């Protein structure tokens, strides 16, 4: 079963987890996310949570629908 990008609803060959929330996103949506003004802050917060042992960190925009 192929996953569907939770943002653009396409069926991509590869998916990734958003750094902003826990959306499963395609490469195109990930590329678009990387230019968001809060992307680097979200990436640092997610990394810090993982280092602290929180592997289920929901992201800076948890529960919010893209675009933030």
MMTF fields as JSON, N, C-alpha, C and O atoms, coordinates in Angstrom:
{
  "mmtfVersion": "1.0.0",
  "mmtfProducer": "UNKNOWN",
  "numBonds": 271,
  "numAtoms": 272,
  "numGroups": 68,
  "numChains": 1,
  "numModels": 1,
  "chainsPerModel": [1],
  "groupsPerChain": [68],
  "chainIdList": ["A"],
  "bondAtomList": [4, 2, 8, 6, 12, 10, 16, 14, 20, 18, 24, 22, 28, 26, 32, 30, 36, 34, 40, 38, 44, 42, 48, 46, 52, 50, 56, 54, 60, 58, 64, 62, 68, 66, 72, 70, 76, 74, 80, 78, 84, 82, 88, 86, 92, 90, 96, 94, 100, 98, 104, 102, 108, 106, 112, 110, 116, 114, 120, 118, 124, 122, 128, 126, 132, 130, 136, 134, 140, 138, 144, 142, 148, 146, 152, 150, 156, 154, 160, 158, 164, 162, 168, 166, 172, 170, 176, 174, 180, 178, 184, 182, 188, 186, 192, 190, 196, 194, 200, 198, 204, 202, 208, 206, 212, 210, 216, 214, 220, 218, 224, 222, 228, 226, 232, 230, 236, 234, 240, 238, 244, 242, 248, 246, 252, 250, 256, 254, 260, 258, 264, 262, 268, 266],
  "bondOrderList": [1, 1, 1, 1, 1, 1, 1, 1, 1, 1, 1, 1, 1, 1, 1, 1, 1, 1, 1, 1, 1, 1, 1, 1, 1, 1, 1, 1, 1, 1, 1, 1, 1, 1, 1, 1, 1, 1, 1, 1, 1, 1, 1, 1, 1, 1, 1, 1, 1, 1, 1, 1, 1, 1, 1, 1, 1, 1, 1, 1, 1, 1, 1, 1, 1, 1, 1],
  "groupList": [{"groupName": "UNK", "atomNameList": ["N", "CA", "C", "O"], "elementList": ["N", "C", "C", "O"], "formalChargeList": [0, 0, 0, 0], "bondAtomList": [1, 0, 2, 1, 3, 2], "bondOrderList": [1, 1, 2], "singleLetterCode": "X", "chemCompType": "L-PEPTIDE LINKING"}],
  "groupTypeList": [0, 0, 0, 0, 0, 0, 0, 0, 0, 0, 0, 0, 0, 0, 0, 0, 0, 0, 0, 0, 0, 0, 0, 0, 0, 0, 0, 0, 0, 0, 0, 0, 0, 0, 0, 0, 0, 0, 0, 0, 0, 0, 0, 0, 0, 0, 0, 0, 0, 0, 0, 0, 0, 0, 0, 0, 0, 0, 0, 0, 0, 0, 0, 0, 0, 0, 0, 0],
  "groupIdList": [1, 2, 3, 4, 5, 6, 7, 8, 9, 10, 11, 12, 13, 14, 15, 16, 17, 18, 19, 20, 21, 22, 23, 24, 25, 26, 27, 28, 29, 30, 31, 32, 33, 34, 35, 36, 37, 38, 39, 40, 41, 42, 43, 44, 45, 46, 47, 48, 49, 50, 51, 52, 53, 54, 55, 56, 57, 58, 59, 60, 61, 62, 63, 64, 65, 66, 67, 68],
  "secStructList": [7, 7, 7, 7, 7, 6, 6, 6, 7, 7, 7, 7, 1, 1, 3, 3, 3, 7, 1, 1, 1, 1, 7, 3, 3, 3, 2, 2, 2, 2, 2, 2, 2, 6, 6, 1, 6, 6, 2, 2, 2, 2, 2, 2, 2, 2, 2, 2, 2, 2, 2, 6, 6, 7, 6, 6, 7, 7, 7, 6, 6, 6, 6, 7, 7, 1, 7, 7],
  "xCoordList": [0.839, 0.0, 0.881, 1.733, 0.68, 1.445, 0.813, -0.409, 1.664, 1.193, 0.778, 1.182, -0.032, -0.449, 0.101, 0.034, 0.643, 1.136, -0.042, -1.086, 0.129, -0.956, -1.207, -2.177, -0.36, -0.55, -1.118, -2.139, -0.463, -0.907, -1.767, -2.322, -1.878, -2.725, -2.245, -2.996, -0.99, -0.425, 0.135, 0.373, 0.341, 0.942, 2.403, 2.707, 3.302, 4.711, 5.454, 4.982, 6.623, 7.492, 8.207, 8.485, 8.507, 9.189, 8.419, 7.827, 8.443, 7.806, 8.76, 9.759, 8.438, 9.23, 8.263, 7.097, 8.746, 7.934, 8.293, 9.469, 7.28, 7.479, 8.249, 8.129, 9.034, 9.705, 8.784, 9.024, 7.727, 6.816, 5.732, 5.324, 5.275, 4.293, 4.555, 5.642, 3.639, 3.886, 3.248, 2.978, 2.998, 2.461, 3.455, 4.668, 2.924, 3.726, 3.649, 2.57, 4.803, 4.812, 5.734, 6.674, 5.43, 6.249, 7.48, 7.605, 8.364, 9.598, 9.3, 9.963, 8.319, 7.981, 7.476, 7.854, 6.631, 6.117, 7.218, 7.225, 8.147, 9.279, 10.15, 10.596, 10.391, 11.174, 10.487, 11.149, 9.178, 8.424, 8.482, 8.577, 8.426, 8.48, 9.821, 9.878, 10.881, 12.229, 12.441, 13.396, 11.587, 11.722, 10.808, 10.802, 10.042, 9.17, 10.043, 11.084, 9.659, 10.49, 10.751, 11.736, 9.903, 10.082, 10.685, 10.787, 11.084, 11.594, 12.811, 12.863, 13.779, 14.998, 14.713, 15.31, 13.819, 13.432, 12.713, 12.934, 11.863, 11.148, 12.111, 11.971, 13.087, 14.071, 14.912, 15.17, 15.338, 16.125, 15.31, 15.827, 14.037, 13.173, 12.944, 12.955, 12.739, 12.525, 13.794, 13.723, 14.946, 16.224, 16.456, 16.864, 16.196, 16.374, 15.447, 15.843, 14.231, 13.291, 13.797, 13.71, 14.319, 14.857, 16.051, 16.166, 16.934, 18.102, 17.651, 18.279, 16.556, 16.021, 15.227, 14.754, 15.079, 14.391, 12.945, 12.275, 12.444, 11.063, 11.006, 11.096, 10.858, 10.823, 9.436, 9.251, 8.483, 7.13, 6.803, 5.634, 7.819, 7.62, 6.695, 6.967, 5.612, 4.626, 4.971, 4.309, 5.986, 6.372, 5.81, 4.871, 6.396, 5.964, 4.516, 3.831, 4.055, 2.714, 1.819, 0.988, 1.998, 1.204, -0.282, -0.738, -1.021, -2.461, -2.938, -4.144, -2.025, -2.415, -2.298, -1.443, -3.152, -3.173, -2.291, -2.377, -1.455, -0.572, -1.392, -2.375, -1.093, 0.089, -0.082, -1.181, 1.02, 1.015, 1.16, 1.179],
  "yCoordList": [-1.186, 0.0, 1.246, 1.408, 2.102, 3.342, 4.377, 4.479, 5.129, 6.252, 7.391, 7.47, 8.266, 9.477, 10.663, 10.696, 11.634, 12.845, 13.52, 13.742, 13.842, 14.434, 15.896, 16.485, 16.484, 17.885, 18.0, 18.656, 17.366, 17.514, 16.348, 16.401, 15.305, 14.132, 13.292, 12.463, 13.499, 12.692, 11.392, 11.296, 10.402, 9.136, 9.143, 8.765, 9.567, 9.685, 8.354, 7.411, 8.299, 7.134, 7.144, 6.088, 8.336, 8.484, 9.472, 10.431, 9.213, 10.134, 10.452, 9.762, 11.506, 11.948, 12.461, 12.725, 12.6, 13.199, 14.675, 15.04, 15.509, 16.951, 17.298, 16.61, 18.357, 18.884, 19.835, 20.135, 20.311, 21.281, 20.619, 21.16, 19.448, 18.655, 17.201, 16.894, 16.329, 14.923, 14.475, 13.286, 15.395, 15.03, 14.142, 14.319, 13.191, 12.39, 13.126, 13.277, 13.585, 14.443, 13.906, 13.153, 14.321, 13.927, 14.835, 15.815, 14.495, 15.258, 16.694, 17.625, 16.883, 18.236, 19.087, 20.252, 18.525, 19.273, 19.518, 20.554, 18.582, 18.779, 19.931, 20.758, 19.992, 21.075, 22.421, 23.403, 22.467, 23.696, 24.066, 25.245, 23.066, 23.314, 23.916, 24.742, 23.51, 23.958, 25.462, 26.008, 26.139, 27.59, 28.361, 29.592, 27.655, 28.307, 29.063, 28.542, 30.277, 31.066, 30.399, 30.729, 29.484, 28.823, 27.421, 26.694, 27.042, 25.683, 25.373, 24.315, 26.268, 25.986, 25.905, 25.085, 26.738, 26.67, 25.351, 24.733, 24.928, 23.667, 22.485, 21.536, 22.547, 21.481, 21.373, 20.269, 22.512, 22.512, 21.991, 21.244, 22.382, 21.932, 20.425, 19.743, 19.909, 18.463, 17.698, 16.65, 18.213, 17.575, 17.567, 16.553, 18.698, 18.783, 17.807, 17.191, 17.672, 16.735, 15.302, 14.52, 14.956, 13.598, 13.338, 12.256, 14.308, 14.168, 13.957, 13.211, 14.62, 14.499, 13.212, 12.935, 12.422, 11.143, 11.155, 10.125, 12.291, 12.383, 12.063, 12.958, 10.792, 10.379, 10.563, 10.284, 11.02, 11.285, 12.773, 13.15, 13.614, 15.055, 15.45, 15.107, 16.165, 16.465, 17.65, 17.852, 18.433, 19.566, 20.88, 20.91, 21.969, 23.309, 23.59, 24.376, 22.96, 23.21, 21.976, 21.709, 21.241, 20.028, 20.349, 21.313, 19.54, 19.697, 20.79, 20.974, 21.517, 22.593, 22.103, 21.278, 22.614, 22.218, 23.173, 24.39, 22.621, 23.406, 24.201, 23.648, 25.413, 26.175, 26.834, 27.234, 26.937, 27.484, 28.971, 29.622],
  "zCoordList": [0.0, 0.0, 0.0, 0.873, -0.954, -1.001, -0.084, 0.022, 0.565, 1.377, 0.471, -0.689, 1.023, 0.33, 1.102, 2.331, 0.386, 1.029, 1.721, 1.107, 2.994, 3.761, 3.408, 3.885, 2.594, 2.193, 0.79, 0.584, -0.179, -1.564, -2.047, -3.144, -1.241, -1.522, -2.704, -3.217, -3.145, -4.222, -3.639, -2.435, -4.497, -4.085, -4.533, -5.664, -3.655, -4.027, -3.92, -3.285, -4.554, -4.419, -3.078, -2.51, -2.571, -1.283, -0.421, -0.917, 0.883, 1.819, 2.952, 3.156, 3.685, 4.819, 5.874, 5.58, 7.092, 8.143, 8.231, 8.247, 8.287, 8.393, 9.66, 10.674, 9.601, 10.795, 11.549, 12.719, 10.885, 11.473, 12.332, 13.36, 11.895, 12.632, 12.256, 11.766, 12.457, 12.137, 10.833, 10.664, 9.904, 8.596, 7.859, 7.969, 7.112, 6.192, 4.859, 4.287, 4.367, 3.184, 2.093, 2.351, 0.875, -0.278, -0.375, 0.36, -1.273, -1.459, -1.896, -1.439, -2.769, -3.219, -2.062, -1.946, -1.204, -0.052, 0.968, 1.633, 1.1, 2.007, 1.506, 2.302, 0.216, -0.364, -0.117, 0.219, -0.28, -0.023, 1.457, 1.799, 2.333, 3.777, 4.192, 5.103, 3.535, 3.903, 3.727, 4.28, 2.983, 2.82, 3.774, 3.762, 4.594, 5.578, 6.577, 6.979, 6.995, 7.909, 9.264, 9.925, 9.684, 10.979, 10.849, 11.838, 9.631, 9.411, 10.281, 10.908, 10.328, 11.088, 12.591, 13.288, 13.088, 14.509, 14.793, 15.835, 13.876, 14.048, 14.007, 14.779, 13.106, 12.982, 14.255, 14.735, 14.801, 16.04, 17.219, 18.05, 17.297, 18.391, 18.315, 19.339, 17.118, 16.948, 17.311, 17.952, 16.909, 17.226, 18.743, 19.309, 19.39, 20.842, 21.573, 22.562, 21.088, 21.705, 21.565, 22.512, 20.401, 20.186, 21.088, 21.662, 21.221, 22.099, 23.542, 24.293, 23.923, 25.279, 25.477, 26.579, 24.406, 24.52, 24.071, 24.145, 23.607, 23.149, 21.66, 20.819, 21.345, 19.946, 19.326, 18.141, 20.095, 19.582, 19.605, 19.687, 19.533, 19.542, 18.39, 17.24, 18.683, 17.635, 16.737, 15.719, 17.082, 16.253, 16.748, 17.543, 16.268, 16.67, 16.261, 16.914, 15.198, 14.676, 14.801, 13.933, 15.875, 16.108, 16.072, 16.688, 15.351, 15.274, 14.343, 14.18, 13.73, 12.815, 11.374, 11.052, 10.536, 9.126, 8.33, 8.493, 7.481, 6.632, 5.633, 5.141, 5.291, 5.678, 7.037, 7.421, 7.749, 9.105, 9.059, 10.103]
}
